[in-house]
Amino acid sequence: MTSTNAIAAILPDIAGEKQKLHDAVAEELARLEPLRAHRQIRAEQLRQDIETLKKNRDLDDETREKLIREDKRQLAMANGHNVELEERIKACSASGESVESLNNELAAYKQKEVEERRLIHEISHAGVLKLKETYKEIKGATDPVFANARKKAKDEYDIAVKFADDEYQKSLAEITAASLDPEEAKTRRKNILTTKKNRLFEAKNFYSAAIQKIKDARYELYQEAIGLERALLFHKTTIQSTIENKWETYRYKFNLSNFLLNNAIYIILILFFIIACIISRPAFRTDILTWGFFSNLLNQASTRIILAIGVGGLIVLAGTDLSVGRLVGLSGFITFLLMQRQGSTSITFFDTVIDANGMPLGARIFLCFFLSIIFCMFFSGLSGFFSAKFKMHPFVSTLATQLIVYGLIAYASGNQPSGSFVEGATNAIAGYMGTTGLSKIVIWMIVIVAIMWFVWNKTKFGKYMFAVGGNGEAASVSGISVFWITMAVFLIAGALYGIGGTLETFRIGSGNADFGFGYESDAIAACVVGGISFSGGIGKIRGAVIGALLFTAINLILSFWKLNVNLQSLFKGIIILVAVTLDCAKYLRKK
């Protein structure tokens, strides 16, 4: 018996169950048929078709618009009587004629339409309830069958394993009894061990294939029911059905080993956090599970999330960015120059004091953000140009930018510390919101995360960015400009560094030429921990957010424990190493 035939013998036939579902739906559709013929019901179907087409991302824009225009044309025809009456009423009103009878006719028409819609709603939802009952009965009957099929597959696997082991032991005994030459005996033992491994491998493959086939059959039956339910609802979906469908899809695709590999770093860090919560009170006399801790976490993580999203775009392109910290420092330098209080100025620009105290506070704040964004975009775009034009790895181009920016800041400022900020500046941007303990920077972070999520997931640019990161050559052949996509990602990253750096400067309120040191490692680590892969083309905004939150939480916990700063760096290094190792393991497994 071949493996395919063996699986077919184990797998239950569900054709009869599918037919029961179709019969239940056919009966309900027959009840709807008289109403479906009415043009107003046709109009309802067309409206649903238009909504479905708008959400269909498998069609190109031209085809989608063409189909929508055709549906709208048919919709106008289906609503013809209604439209005709409304136009006649307008014409009569304009000429001063009586429109009472026309209004009555229109009201009666609309009332009839409402009644028919209510009736079709009742009939279709009654059909859905009947279909659910039918599926529930079928599921109750098939679940034991599927469970029995699993048991049969496991029994077949156990028999194959036992047979392989028995044959191996028997062959070993024969070799021992034959008193063979030591070299020949060694060769034969090696051969029979190879034979055993091959048989075990085949048995395991058979068992995995059988289990997958059973899962496929179960999921196929469920999808059949979902498809028929949508047909009864004119391709609408209820919230309950959507949630159920997502849960069943998750169960179908769930694989324990893949889950553990994909989420290992999250599991490790969450376990660390749980252990920290347990031991902090007795060992370090600190409480972690407090609102003060979580508000502090959000306040500190907000700017790091913004920076991590900027780096995340470059990592999606299979690159990185070592200039983050220095561009944050550049934003800080610009902000220090413009926001210093009169009389306390200590930081200069090439030995020249920049005194902006005569400007309104709002204008100074705007200028801080504007100049920080412009200069950060310039230097980030410089790195992007060399990477995009000359295929220079971002590691090298951003390293060069890092050194250039640091040299300029240190030389221009003379390594002087900053003075104090003008009164009200910190509160305007990074002040607390009432008694919540949350900084206004949290609002900035939420807005930027929402915008970047939309850019990554709902725009052509986001689609092209992932295409370039996954396979640049294939993207180029497809007509995507790799140069401009790369430049755009670098420029967006620069803008985010400018915003994040300025916000961080307002939050801290002081600094020097070394301001921003080490921020690049935190941002890169947050992305890697969040699942944005260095192999390129893989990553989500939520990954950068979660990674930054976890990494900041660990920093806070270690600070609460008053752990030596050098040991904190040690922990960071270990986390980065583990995260990148797991990312490489996922990539190798996928290959």
C-alpha angles and dihedrals in degrees: 000000000000121000091249092052091046091054091047089053090054097042116088119233110242099178090108092052091051090052090053090055092049092048091052091051094044090056092053094044089054089058090051095048098091090052095042089061092062113099093230090058087047087054090053090052091050091051090053091047090053092051091048092050091051090057095043108107094176091078124074117244095255095051092044093051092047093053092045091052090051092049091048090051091052090045090056089051092049089051090044097116092048093047092045092054093048092050091049090050091052091048093049092046090052092052094045095244122143113269099180095110092046091050090050090050091049092048091050090048092051092046090052089050091051092049093049092048090050091049095049089047091054094046095046094047091047087053091051091052090050090048091051091051090049092049090047090055092047091047091050089053098042100043092072088046092053090045090052090049089053090051091050091050090050091048090051089050093049091049091050092049092048091047092051091049094046092049090049093051091045092051091048090053090050091051091050092048094048094064092220129182109280094242093047091046090051091050092049092048089052091050095050090046089054090049090052092050091049092051092048090048091052091047092051092048090050092050093047092048092048093050091048091050090052091049089048092052093049093047092044090056090050093048089050090057092046092051092051091047090055090049089056091050094047089256094307120135128213122223090245092053091048092053092045091048092051091049093049091046090050091050091048095051097037115120118177097211092048091046092053092046095046094046102031095113091049091050092049094049094045090051088050090051092049092049090047090053091051098047101034096081100047097033104035103017092236132120118221099179095073133111089241090061094047095045089049089048093054093045093053096038096051097079091039090054090054091050092045091054089053092051090042092066091056092047089052085058087055090254137100140213125235094173097072096100094047093047088051086051090050090053089048092050092051091047092048091052094051101037103045117125118247112262095021098070113137104148116081139185108235089334090309121119113227104211111188096159091114092065123087114262093244092053092049092050091048090049091051092055095040096050093041091053093045096049094042090049089050095053094039089048088051089058090045093052093056091044095047099038102038099025089241111167110253088233089068099037094048091044088056091047090049092056093044094051094045092049092050094048094046093046095043094048098036087228089285119159118245125256126232122291123254112267114274096015097104093044092050094058108017103021123129121267105237114293095329094099088227121127123230086242087077089067090051089051094050092050093048092046090052092049094047092045088056092047093049098043109025107037136074089238091060091049091049091047092058091043091054091046093049097047119348095188093051090047090052092050088051090060099260115141102234091186096056095040090052092047091048092051091051092047093049089048089052091051090051091049089051093051095041093046093050092048091049090050091053090047095052098032098203142052148128140228090301092058110131095027111155096010090115092061091050092049094047092045091051090054094047093046088049093057101257099146125225087214087075136238095057128098147088135219090239088058091061091046095049092043093052092047093049094046093048090047090055091049090051094048092050089048091050088053088052089233117176113271091235091055089050088057088049091056091048091052092050092049092050092047093049093045094050091044091055090046090053090047090054091049093049092047091051090051 
